[in-house]
Amino acid sequence: MAVPKRKVTPSRRNKRRSHHALKAANYQEDQHTGEFKLRHHIDLKTGMYKGKQVIEPKGDF
């Protein structure tokens, strides 16, 4: 069975984990409604994507 020859230093360990950080979501204001939404996603309230009607808009709850 393989066994490490030496202890992994904290510096090396932390370099390996440098990609584990969470990134903030990229919200942008919608041009038509003024609400914030994720980029490249359909607006579920209006059913619009890139200025085109893609799906039927959801009714009010």
N, C-alpha and C positions, 0 to 999 in steps of 0.2 A: 504494500500500500504506500502511496506517495505521501511524504511528510515534508512540510516546509523546512528548509535548512536554517533560515533565520526569521526572526520576528519581523512582521511588516510594520514599517514605521508609520506614525500618524500622518505624516506628509504624503506618503505613497497611497495610503488608504483614502485620504481625503481627495486626492487627485482622481482616483477611480470613481468616487462618488460625486464628482463635479456636475454630472448631467442629471442628478436626481432632483434638482430644485424645481419647484412648481413655477409656472409662468402665469402671468396675469392674462385674463381673457381680453381679447381685442374687441371692445364694443365700439360701435359707431352710431351716430344719430341718423335715423331714417329721414330721407329727404321729404317724403310725403307726410308722414305722421308725426315726425319729431321725436319719436320714442327711440330708445337705444336697442340695438339688435346686433347679433353676431354677424360678421362679414361673411359673405358667400352662403347665407342661409335664407330660406324662405321666411317672410314675415307672416306668421300664422294668423294674425288678426285680419290683415287685408288680403292675404293669399298672393302677394306680388313678389316677383323676383326679377331683378334687372329691368324694372319698368313694365313687365308683362304679367298678366294674370295667369298664374300657374295652377292654383287650386281654388276651390270655393272658399270664401272667407268664413271663419267660425262665427256663429251667432253669439250674442251676449249671454252671459250666464245668469 
